[in-house]
Each structure stands twice: as C-alpha cells, then as structure tokens.
C-alpha cells in the first residue's frame, strides 16, 4: 500500500474503475494523494503489478464482502434424507420428491430410504420401483451418486445435485411412470394389474 509498493512500474486503475495505464508508483501515489485516498496493490502477481486508487477502508470492506460471497458459493453440501414406504400414497410420494428437489437445488445431497414393514421385505422390487420413480422425477436437478442397495429392512440410494442444474418450472408435472403393484397385504381391489 502507498509507499510500500516496490515495483518499478505498475498498471493503475482509478477509483471509478477507469484504467489510467502504466506508470511509476510515485506518479500513481501523487494522483491518489490529490484525491485524499490510497494506492493499493490488488494484483501483485500480474506483469506489471496492478494497483488501484481507492480508500483503504472501502477496499477492506469490498474484500471481506467478496470472501463472504465466495464462502456462500462453496458451502459444504449436506446429506439430507427422505423416507418412504413401498405402498406410499401418490400425494405423499410427490411431497417427498418435491423436498428432494428442493434439497438438490440448494446444493445438498439426498439419501432416499424405502423402509419395508412385515412381509413387504419379501418384495424388494416394489421399493426399487419407487426409487426409479424418484430418479425420473428429479432428473432435471439431480443424479444417482450411490445406486440403490439393501441395508437390513431398508433400501437406500444417494442423489447428488447436477452441476449447473436449473430450477424446473413445474417438478410436479414430470411424466409419471406407471404405478407399482401394491405390496403383499395391501388392499388391491380395483387396482390395475402390475406390469410384467
């Protein structure tokens, strides 16, 4: 800053962003002194180094603000979770998927768990069908990071956000796959037969 700048020549930017060109630090400091502000070296690695005529307090404030914004952009992604059952109602299923989409849009990973109760565990394919529906409905914002696997009475998979994913206009209008067959023990009167 000011007299401590040691380069023989510097590229100078005025306090309004105007490029003043290359000059000696002494000449640039004279301009800064006339304005009653400081000469700050902002890019010492450049050839020649870049210096800006700016108030030091304002410079520190802008630097802190940039660092804060950068930290927000690089926030650690968290692992969020949603749970469901193989025979979940369609409305509840859509609500769960919307939550997953929201988490993915915020940059977080999502662990999707299907819990099996009683004899449902004998038909894991129904849980896999639910997870396949989730993958289809979040495809605009997320992708499978860890495929579905069984852990005791639970089937889990992990989704991660797509890079540069855009917010879908209407996630609930995603194409709906054919409904899964009801698990054993669930009422099936009037239900369409399961696809082969």
Secondary structure, DSSP 8 states (H G I E B T S, - for coil): -GGG---SSEEEE-TTS-EEEEE-HHHHHHHHHHHT-EEEEEETTSSSEEEEEE-HHHHHHHHHHHHHHHHHHT----EEEEEEETT--HHHHHHHHHHHHHHHHTT-EEEEEEE--GGGGG-HHHHHHHHHHHHHHTTTTEEEEEEEEEETTEEEEEEEE-TT----S-GGGS---------TTS--TT------
